[in-house]
């Protein structure tokens, strides 16, 4: 029995389907598709399946990478069918896919695709990508819902042309006028997009591959058709995988569709499974084709399970040049077509031709919070809008989100500058700066779209008294050829009569830019600077007093009298080191940290010496520290202290920007000094009035010239030009604002946005960014210098107190030791105490450094 069982099992193994079913995969450029294919096989083997039928099925993958070489593709496909596979998935390229599919049809092997394909059915082919006709129906329904009568279509290749031709031929349309525009080969699509803009179509359909969609959208924004005036439908099913943040606040009404719902429980369960390792943060980053590759393997496993349960068969080794076919491929294909599973791309259901005609798409809309689902489209049902969604209508008067502004800027650092980039930039991406960032931040709040344009002559705007006409940026705004102007544009009364300004985004004043003055040369006696005169006087007095006291105490202290001849035990003479010459040297040596060669021995002299040493420690350290700081902080010689001083001198030239608000300030001022300065500047206009700030800075650096300019510009220049600085304070108070046409209805909105940016601290952050960080900021940032002044006697009086305390103690010790020594001598030599004191004082008065040793009286001999 055992032998029969083993024999039956062996025969079953040979004639039946193997335990692990191999499935082939041919992949070209997109590695994520191949990864999703392998992840799905892993999921099937771990029983993480979309169908209960596939439970227990084991798959193995045999994958190959290909290029567009037809000979190599044919060789790889033949290699796969020769290895006993039950089906082939891929590739995505149209030409190579057609060859592989034809081969599979010939050899009766199921072919599974996940790409857009407009061709008719193949006998064993199954395509998980939504059918082209049904996709065209989706966008046709959207056009009807939006009531588009005129629209333009942007397409990129032949497939796109086929798609839009189907769209235009659909019945029941409300189209009055439609025009197709070919984007071209790229990478520059702006010319075609400009043609769309010129043609005055406000409704646009963008049908292009995902590979170029990001560039098309970016360039469309640069040209100006992603704004509040336009409605855009994007046909790509991978729209949600793009970074759409740059367009969220543009005001454009952008609609798209998606096949993959990131909030679907199935999508979240599969992507968050730790054993599958997708490395995706959420479903919005999963493209359609990798998702379909995953679903394709799930569908194959489910169909194969039904085939295995229905028929007995095996896998065959086939040859491309042979006549033998598998024989079970058609059955397996039919089982897969009859399956209905829920995968990453939703419900998967096929018609008899192997096309996916029944599916559901989410309709998404780009708003300020990103893409949001606003409805669904289902086969035989059509569009069902979210109850909270209202189809937007064009209303140019109600919201700035429906506005596009032409913003005038100037190439003035740091307000507007050409971006430093290794790649070529166009449109708004060409510019950066403080004013550029302010407009960008305001657009996020208000939702308007904008295009920057540089004022060619860099003139902000002034009134011609003769013609009554304004020039520069303000002239463009008054004429209606520009909407806004933002730069270092000063709000003045004259300008406010012609245009409106927003609330100020920066406050400032006029000051003087001048080169840094030279440092004052130090005098020969500058080393005396750390102490004031009274400290030096007290220090000299302390030195004299301590020298005298140490000399006297050295005489009084008996232990300071020593034997000059150590070999003689009973010397006749004693000496002390505290002589009239050595004592001052000893005191000054301690003061100057020098060695003197001897040290005090007695308690009194040591007490005085220690107090003097401590006094010197503090005094010396204080002097050295204060001297170092004083020498490091060199004073400078200022040729003038404030702007008014310039009016009453002839050595320094001074001027301002020609036809600027600074010159107007001096013109309208009633202050005498300013009137003199204005007359001087007008009399020497060719020499001192400057066209550009850069020219003024250069003139300051190279000549004896003072440039009158706004304080914010001075602060910016100081960070980058280390040899210039600001002299004096502010002459006035003024502000910068955004200029717009008189009585513009959106002035209040812009002013409110500026106030919000100020309250949130964004204006300050941007100012710090462009003044202190970008373009060489902080190059000339100096360390804070400590201003050092001479010390007064009160600052060091405590040191003198300690020294005086030491003097007093030394006197106490000296007196006590002197009197005790007199008492001992009087007792030893049997003389009166009074006589001995008189004798010692007489000797002290002689100031001698040698002392005769008194012999002890022999009492017996006297008797």
TANORQUI-V529252 format. One record per residue. N is the residue number from 1. PSI is psi as a letter, one per 30 degrees, with the letter a starting at -180 (none if undefined). Layout:
n->(N;N)
psi->(PSI;PSI)
This chain:
n->(1;2;3;4;5;6;7;8;9;10;11;12;13;14;15;16;17;18;19;20;21;22;23;24;25;26;27;28;29;30;31;32;33;34;35;36;37;38;39;40;41;42;43;44;45;46;47;48;49;50;51;52;53;54;55;56;57;58;59;60;61;62;63;64;65;66;67;68;69;70;71;72;73;74;75;76;77;78;79;80;81;82;83;84;85;86;87;88;89;90;91;92;93;94;95;96;97;98;99;100;101;102;103;104;105;106;107;108;109;110;111;112;113;114;115;116;117;118;119;120;121;122;123;124;125;126;127;128;129;130;131;132;133;134;135;136;137;138;139;140;141;142;143;144;145;146;147;148;149;150;151;152;153;154;155;156;157;158;159;160;161;162;163;164;165;166;167;168;169;170;171;172;173;174;175;176;177;178;179;180;181;182;183;184;185;186;187;188;189;190;191;192;193;194;195;196;197;198;199;200;201;202;203;204;205;206;207;208;209;210;211;212;213;214;215;216;217;218;219;220;221;222;223;224;225;226;227;228;229;230;231;232;233;234;235;236;237;238;239;240;241;242;243;244;245;246;247;248;249;250;251;252;253;254;255;256;257;258;259;260;261;262;263;264;265;266;267;268;269;270;271;272;273;274;275;276;277;278;279;280;281;282;283;284;285;286;287;288;289;290;291;292;293;294;295;296;297;298;299;300;301;302;303;304;305;306;307;308;309;310;311;312;313;314;315;316;317;318;319;320;321;322;323;324;325;326;327;328;329;330;331;332;333;334;335;336;337;338;339;340;341;342;343;344;345;346;347;348;349;350;351;352;353;354;355;356;357;358;359;360;361;362;363;364;365;366;367;368;369;370;371;372;373;374;375;376;377;378;379;380;381;382;383;384;385;386;387;388;389;390;391;392;393;394;395;396;397;398;399;400;401;402;403;404;405;406;407;408;409;410;411;412;413;414;415;416;417;418;419;420;421;422;423;424;425;426;427;428;429;430;431;432;433;434;435;436;437;438;439;440;441;442;443;444;445;446;447;448;449;450;451;452;453;454;455;456;457;458;459;460;461;462;463;464;465;466;467;468;469;470;471;472;473;474;475;476;477;478;479;480;481;482;483;484;485;486;487;488;489;490;491;492;493;494;495;496;497;498;499;500;501;502;503;504;505;506;507;508;509;510;511;512;513;514;515;516;517;518;519;520;521;522;523;524;525;526;527;528;529;530;531;532;533;534;535;536;537;538;539;540;541;542;543;544;545;546;547;548;549;550;551;552;553;554;555;556;557;558;559;560;561;562;563;564;565;566;567;568;569;570;571;572;573;574;575;576;577;578;579;580;581;582;583;584;585;586;587;588;589;590;591;592;593;594;595;596;597;598;599;600;601;602;603;604;605;606;607;608;609;610;611;612;613;614;615;616;617;618;619;620;621;622;623;624;625;626;627;628;629;630;631;632;633;634;635;636;637;638;639;640;641;642;643;644;645;646;647;648;649;650;651;652;653;654;655;656;657;658;659;660;661;662;663;664;665;666;667;668;669;670;671;672;673;674;675;676;677;678;679;680;681;682;683;684;685;686;687;688;689;690;691;692;693;694;695;696;697;698;699;700;701;702;703;704;705;706;707;708;709;710;711;712;713;714;715;716;717;718;719;720;721;722;723;724;725;726;727;728;729;730;731;732;733;734;735;736;737;738;739;740;741;742;743;744;745;746;747;748;749;750;751;752;753;754;755;756;757;758;759;760;761;762;763;764;765;766;767;768;769;770;771;772;773;774;775;776;777;778;779;780;781;782;783;784;785;786;787;788;789;790;791;792;793;794;795;796;797;798;799;800;801;802;803;804;805;806;807;808;809;810;811;812;813;814;815;816;817;818;819;820;821;822;823;824;825;826;827;828;829;830;831;832;833;834;835;836;837;838;839;840;841;842;843;844;845;846;847;848;849;850;851;852;853;854;855;856;857;858;859;860;861;862;863)
psi->(e;e;e;e;e;e;e;e;e;e;e;e;e;e;f;l;k;l;e;k;k;k;k;k;k;k;k;c;e;j;f;e;e;e;e;e;e;e;e;e;e;e;e;e;f;g;g;i;l;f;k;f;f;f;k;f;k;k;l;k;k;j;l;k;k;l;a;g;j;e;e;e;e;e;e;e;e;e;e;e;f;f;g;i;l;f;l;k;k;a;a;f;k;e;e;e;e;e;e;e;e;e;e;e;e;e;g;h;k;k;k;k;l;h;l;k;k;f;l;l;l;l;e;g;k;k;j;f;k;k;k;e;e;e;e;e;e;e;f;e;e;e;e;e;e;f;h;k;f;k;l;k;k;k;l;f;a;e;e;e;e;e;e;f;e;e;e;f;f;k;l;g;l;g;k;e;k;k;k;k;k;k;f;a;f;a;f;j;g;e;e;e;e;e;e;e;e;e;f;g;k;f;k;k;k;j;j;l;l;f;e;f;e;e;e;e;e;e;e;e;e;e;e;g;f;i;a;f;f;l;k;k;k;k;f;k;f;g;e;f;f;l;j;g;e;f;f;e;g;f;f;k;i;k;k;a;l;k;f;k;j;f;f;k;e;e;e;e;e;e;f;f;k;e;f;f;i;f;h;k;e;l;f;f;g;k;l;e;e;e;e;e;e;e;e;e;e;e;e;e;e;e;e;e;e;e;e;e;f;e;l;k;a;l;k;l;j;l;k;e;g;l;f;k;l;e;f;g;e;e;e;e;e;e;e;e;f;f;l;j;l;j;a;f;g;a;k;j;k;l;a;f;f;g;k;j;f;j;l;k;k;k;k;l;k;j;a;f;g;a;k;k;k;f;a;l;k;k;k;g;e;a;k;j;k;k;f;f;k;k;j;k;l;k;j;f;f;e;k;f;f;g;k;k;k;j;k;k;l;l;i;k;k;g;e;k;l;k;k;j;k;f;l;k;k;l;b;f;f;f;l;l;l;e;e;e;e;e;e;e;e;e;e;e;e;f;g;l;l;l;k;k;k;k;j;e;f;g;k;e;k;l;k;j;f;e;f;g;k;k;a;a;e;e;e;e;e;e;f;g;f;l;e;l;k;k;a;i;j;k;j;l;e;e;e;f;f;e;l;k;l;l;k;k;f;k;k;a;l;k;a;k;k;l;l;k;l;l;k;k;k;k;l;f;g;f;f;f;e;f;k;l;e;e;e;e;e;e;e;e;e;e;e;e;e;e;e;e;e;e;e;e;e;e;e;e;j;e;f;f;j;l;j;f;j;f;f;j;e;i;l;f;k;k;l;k;f;i;l;f;e;e;e;e;e;e;e;e;e;e;e;g;h;l;k;f;f;l;k;l;e;l;e;e;e;e;e;e;e;e;e;e;e;e;e;e;e;e;e;e;e;e;e;e;e;e;e;e;e;e;e;f;i;k;l;l;j;k;f;l;f;l;e;f;f;f;f;h;l;f;e;k;l;l;a;a;k;k;g;l;f;e;e;e;e;e;e;f;k;f;k;e;e;e;e;e;e;e;e;e;e;e;f;h;e;f;e;f;k;k;e;l;e;e;e;e;e;e;e;e;e;f;l;i;k;k;k;j;l;k;e;e;e;e;e;e;e;e;f;f;j;f;g;l;l;k;k;a;a;k;f;a;k;l;l;k;l;k;k;l;k;k;h;k;f;g;e;e;e;e;e;e;e;e;e;e;e;e;e;f;g;e;e;e;e;e;e;e;e;f;e;f;e;l;h;g;l;g;e;g;k;k;k;k;k;k;j;k;l;k;k;l;e;f;f;g;e;e;e;e;e;e;e;e;e;e;e;e;e;e;e;e;e;e;e;e;e;e;e;e;e;e;e;e;e;e;e;e;g;h;l;l;e;e;e;e;e;e;e;e;e;e;e;e;f;f;h;k;f;k;k;k;k;k;k;k;k;j;e;e;e;e;none)
